[in-house]
Amino acid sequence: MTYHEQPVIERDGPAHGSGLVRGDDAGAGTLVTGAARERSGIAERAARASLRAQIARLECECSEIVAGRFPYIAAPRASAQPAPGPALLDLGELERSRDRLAARVQDLRARASARSEHERRAHERLRAMELDPGAYKFAKLPVRDLGQGGCGVWRVRPRLGLIGMLAGWWQLKLSSGCPLAMGLRSTRGPGSQP
């Protein structure tokens, strides 16, 4: 019997005084050797490190998708209540956490793909409106559909008003931006104090 195969003696052993660590928890009734305990500890540490690396990669990917497509794709809300204090997750909880993150990343990928497809169709429509505005009379296309910020709207309008409409002169124009909300308009006159 080598040194690593000898039974491990715990200094703070069980109260019954044997001092040997037995596998009584598993019901095997065999002595747990130092080498076996060391191997299981190494395997568990490796599994934990692998799961933590997978979780970190999935969290980074989730963050990249949300940050790259914000505000069109919002961050998912946390569904579970956090633990009341610090806790060390066991392997099963780490695996469940990884699986939840993997499902969230798949959902975010699908939403990002759908949004990209929506923007691609909007860009194609804008190009068609640009090439033949007469075929898209009074059509509107918000810039948000194109993936741009702001509240501008591309509109096909008659050039020169009613005369242009009767003559068939249509043009594509971008609105100047967002109108002011009623409460944001300035009520100060030229002589009022700030």
Buried (B, 14 or more C-beta within 10 A) or exposed (E): EEEEEEBBEEEEEEEEEEEEBBEEEEEEEEBBBBBBBEEEEEEEEEEBEEBBEBBEEBBEBBEEBBEEBEEBBEEEEEEEEEEEEEEEBEEEEBBEBBEBBBEBBEBBEEBBEEBEEBBEEBBEBBEEBEEEBEEBEEBEBBBBBBBEEEEBBBBBBBBEEEEBBEEEBBBBEEBEEEEEEEEEEEEEEEEEEE
